[in-house]
């Protein structure tokens, strides 16, 4: 028995020596093969960093990945309507918009209402007032206007295909602003107005007051600022008036438009997919979106033989404002509201407003 244990001990010692020898050989081999590679990594990184053509590409890829990581990690900021608790309001049509108003344009009858006095950011719905002022000013529509650095969005950092130095006519800029919600086009319209941008913004606010839009305020002509605010009731008033302007009707409802920029031709499309839908008869429309405002939409459309004004603000979801409009359309078509009392638009609801700043 002792011989067995002695032999087992010798065998274990031999195996241990073999194992240690193998580890040592592997360590020497690794140092010979991998150390040069590891030593070359800093040099390779330095070469890429200092290479005149590779460096921007690498940095761009890193920036893109960082942006994706931030987008995945950073939670989406709530809209002003969400902060005010308006999304907790329920309605018979289960709309995704926290604010809505549907009015018969010819009788002023309010068919549907939901938080219509809440004062919220209106995003690019702003451009409807911008367009109205430009149309009413009767300025030379063929006058060429140059996109400048002042028209670049420093508020939200949004992109534009209208590069600094691009020259377009006032007609082209107005068309792009109303149809495709082009921010640089809208800002250039205000900046080139006689007296400059601040004069133009002052006129926007003054025009709102003359129309009776007492809950409305503007600080710039694009809608990128969350300080551009209004209520659904005020916007219904604006849509009612603006729908009488032939130029605004034409430009806001055209499905597509091309502009020549140097040797290129740029194709723009309407931001409202409903203008291409044959089931809809839209006379005027404007969409809008910034995070603070949510998805917004205003329209003048003929539904079931009635000219309706529809306002949807602070809708949650990219297509929810369109779905809300479709839902209202089906409701009006299947359940026409009885015309029992004509209610003036300005006094259609009690004053239970929610003001956000």
N, C-alpha and C positions, 0 to 999 in steps of 0.2 A: 504494500500500500504506500509506503514511504517512497519507493522508487517511482510510483505513479505521480505523486505530488512533485518530486524532484524534476521529473521529465516535463511536467506541466509548467513548472516555474521557468525552466530553461526555454521552453517554447514561447511562453509569454514574453520573456525578455528579448528573444530573437525577433518576435513580431513587433515589439516596441521600437527596436533599433531600425527595423525596416520602415516603420511609419515615420520616425523622425528623419531618416535619410530622405524619404520621399518629399516631406515637407520642406526640407532644406533645399533640395533640387528645384522644387516649384518656386520657392522664394527667389533663388538666384535667376531662374528663367524669367520670372515676372519682372524683376528689376531690369534685366537686359532688354525685354521687349516693350514693356509698358511705360517705363520711365521716360524714354525719348518722346513718346507720344504725349504724355502729360506735360512734359517740358515745352512741347510745341504749341500747346493750347493757348497760353497767353500771347505768344507771338502771332498766332493765327487771328485771335480776337483783335489784337492791335492792328494787324494788317487790314482786317475788314473795317475797323473803326476809321482808319486813316485813308482808306481807298476812296478816291473822289467820286466814284460812281456807285460803289456798293453801299457806302455809308447811308445815303438817303433811303435806299431800299430797305436796309435792315431796320433803320429807325422807324420807317413807315409801318413795317410789319409789327414791330414792337408796340408802336402806338395803337395800331389796329387791334392787336390782341389785348392791350390794356383797356381799350374802350369796350371791347366785348366783355372783359372780366368785370369792369365797372357796371355795365348794363345788366349783367347777370346777378351781381351782388347788391347793387344799389336798388332799394325799393322805389317804385314809381311814386312821385309826389302826388298828393291828393289835389283835386280841383277845389276852387273856392266853394262850390256848391256842396261838395262832400264835407269840407270843413264846417260848413254851416248846418250840416245835417239834413240837407234837402233830399238826399237820395233815400232817406227813410220814408218819404212821402209816397203813399200808394194811390193809384188811380184806377178807374174802371177799365182802362185800355192796357194797363200794365206796361206803360212806356218806360224806356230806359233813360229818357231825358228827365232830369229833375225839374226842368221848367218847360212849360208848353202852353201855347195859346193858339186857338183856331177861331177865326172870325169870318163871318160872311161879309165880304167887302161891300156889297151893295146895300145891305140892311144894317150893318154894324152889329148884328146879332152874334153874341159870343156862344159858340157851339161847344167849346171845350176849354178848360182852364186848369192850370196846375202851377202854383207858385209864380204866377205871372207878374207879380210885383217885386220879386227878388231882384236885386241889383247885382249883376255879376259881370266878370270880364266877357267880352264878346268876340275876341280874336278878330279874324278877317271879315266878319260882318261889318267891321269898321269901314272897309273899302266901299261899301254901298254909299256912305255919306261922302267919302272921297270922290267917288264917281259923280255923285249928284252935284257937288260944287263945281267940278270941272265942266260938266255938261251945261250948267246954268251960267257959267262965266263967259261962254261964247268966245273963248280964246281961239287963236288959229290952230286948228286941229292938225294941220300939215307941218307945223313948226317942229324942227328936229331938236331933240333933247338928249344930252349925253349922260349916260350913267356914270356917276362919280363915286369916289371913295365914301362920300357922305351917305350914299344909298346902301352901303354894305351893312347888313344886320349885325350890330354889336350887342343887341339885346338877348337874342337866343342863339346866335351863331348859325342861322339857317343858310342853306346853300342857294345858289341861283345860277342859271345858265346865261344871264345877262352880265357879261364881264364888265369891269370898269373900263370905260372908254367906248362902250357900245353906243351907237346913235340910233334912235328910233323916233318916229313921229309921236306927237301927243295922242293921236288916234290909236296907234299900235300899243302904246303904254297903257292907255285906258282899257283897251280890249283885253290885254294880258292880265291886268289887275282884277278886272271883274270876272273873267272867265276862268283863269288859271290861278288866281290869287297870288300873282307875282309881286313879291314884297318890294323888290328894288324898283319895279315899275311904279308902284303906288307911291313910294317915297319920292321918286323923281318927279312925279306929278305935283306933289305938294311943295317940294323944294323949288321947282321952277315956276311956281305960281307968283304973280306980281306981288312983291313985298317979301317973298321968301317963306320958309317953312313955318315959322312961328305965326306969321300973319294968317297962313292957311289954316293952322290948327285953331286959331282964334275964331275964324269964320266957321269952322266945323261946329264948334260949340254954340256960336251965335245962331247958326241955322237950325240946330237941334232945338233951341229954345223957341224960335219962331214957329216951329212945327208942333210945339207943345210937348216936346220930349224932356220933361223936367228931371227925370232920373238918369239922364245921359251925360257922360263927360268923355272927352277925347284929349289925349296928350300927344298923339302922333297919327299919321294917316294910314298905317299898315294893319294895325291890330296886334302887332308883336308884343306890345306892352299890356300887362294885365291891368293897368290903370285906365285903359279904354273900357268903360263899363256902361251897361244899360239894363233895362228891364224888358221882358217880353212885350209888355204893353207899349212901351216906347218904340220898340222895333217894329211892331205891327203898324204903328203910325207911320214910320219911315217907309216900310214896304208899300203901304197904301199910297203914299205920295209918289215914291220913286217909280212905281209901276205905270205912272202916267207919262214917263219920259221914254220916248221911243229908242233913244240911243242906249239907255241902260237896259231896256228889255232885250234889245238885239244882242248886245255884247255879253250879257250875263247868261244868256241861254244858248249861245252858239256852241256847237259840239266840239269844234276844233278850229285852230288858227295857226297860220304859218307866218314867220317873220324872217326876213333876210338879214343876217348878221355877217358882214364881210363876205367871204366866199362860202359861207354856210347858210343853210336854211333850217331854222329850228321849228319843230312841230310841237304845238301846245294843245292840250286837251282840257275839257271842262272838268272841274273838280267834283261836279255833281253828276253821278252816273244816271240819274233819273231823266236828264234832258235828252238822252238817247232812247228812252223807253217810250214806245208808241202808245202805251196805256196812259201816259201822263200828258196833260196839256198845260205846260208851265209858261207863264208870262214873264216872270222875273224870279231870280233866285240868287242866293249867295251862301257859300259855306264858310266855315271857320274852325280853326283848331289851334290852341296852345294848351299846355298842361293845365294852367290855371282855369281855363274856360271849359275844358272838355270839348267834345264834338258838338258843333253848332250848325244850324241850318235855318234859313228863312226863305219862304217861297210865296209867290202869288200863283195859284193854279186853279184851273176849272175842274171841279169834281161834282159829278151828278147834276150837271147843269148850273152849279153855283160857283161863283168866283170866290175862292177862299184865300185868306191870308193865314199861313202857318208859320209858327215860330217854335223852334226846338233848341233849347240851350242846355249845356252841361250834360250831354249824353255820354254814357259810359260804353266804350267799345267802338272800334273803327267804323263799323257799318250800322251801328245802332240808330243813328239819326235817320238814315235811309229807311230802316225797318220801322221806325216810329212813324214816318210819313206814310209808308205803305199801310200801316195799321190804321191810321186815321182815315185814309182814303177808303179802305174797305168798310170801316165803321159808318162813314158818311153815306156811302153808296147803299149799304144794307139797312141802315137805320137813320134815314134823313130826319134831322131835328125839326120839330114842329115850329113854325114861325108864329110865335105867340106874342112876342113883345120885342120891339126894336130898342136895343140898349145902346146909347152912345158909347163909343169905344173908350173915351176918356173917363167915364164913370161906371164902367161895366162891373167893377169889382170893389170890394171894400178895401181899405188901406191896411193891409197886413204885410208890409214889405220886409224883406230881409236885406239889409245893406251890408256889404263886405268891402273892406278897404285893404 
